[in-house]
Structure formats: C-alpha cells, structure tokens
Amino acid sequence: MGTSNYSDEFKRGAVHQITVRGYPVREVSQRLGVSTHSLYKSLKQFTESAPKPGVDHEAENRRLKREQARVTEERGILKNRSGPQPACAR
C-alpha cells in the first residue's frame, strides 16, 4: 500500500467537518476516501495547534430548526391520531 500526502488545506477541511459541522469521523472518512486513522491524526495535529473555534451558530440554528420541525410534525400526528374522544355511555 502506498501512502498519500494530503495538503494541509485538505486536512483542515476534513477536521472542520468533524469538529465544527459535527459529522462522524467514519462518515467523513468514507466520503473523502481517507482512513479513519489519518483523520484522527489530523484531528490531533490541527486541534492542538489551533485555538478552539467558537460555536458555529448558523449550523446550530439549522439543526435546531430541523429538530423543531420534526417535533412539531410528530406532535401534529399524535394530535390527529387521538382526536376527540367519544362520550362514555352511562
């Protein structure tokens, strides 16, 4: 097996996807065609030397909006499913 040398820009992009955007290492590894070992090595290299980035507020807002839409949809389904209850016959 040969070794591939990836540019620092490529490695930083992969690390960004994992640390800021929150993608799993395995998913990024498969998508980019890089071993998980290489990604963990890049993570260690670039997270120690760089200051910790702040929270990506736009990505967090998108995630929260998706979650809110899902919960709202589920609540609507449950509301429609239960519907008005029949009166008890006495």
C-alpha positions, 0 to 999 in steps of 0.5 A: 500500500502506498501512502498519500500526502494530503495538503494541509488545506485538505486536512483542515477541511476534513477536521472542520467537518468533524469538529465544527459541522459535527459529522462522524469521523467514519462518515467523513472518512468514507466520503473523502476516501481517507482512513479513519486513522489519518483523520484522527491524526489530523484531528490531533495535529490541527486541534492542538495547534489551533485555538478552539473555534467558537460555536458555529451558530448558523449550523446550530440554528439549522439543526435546531430548526430541523429538530423543531420541525420534526417535533412539531410534525410528530406532535401534529400526528399524535394530535390527529391520531387521538382526536376527540374522544367519544362520550362514555355511555352511562 
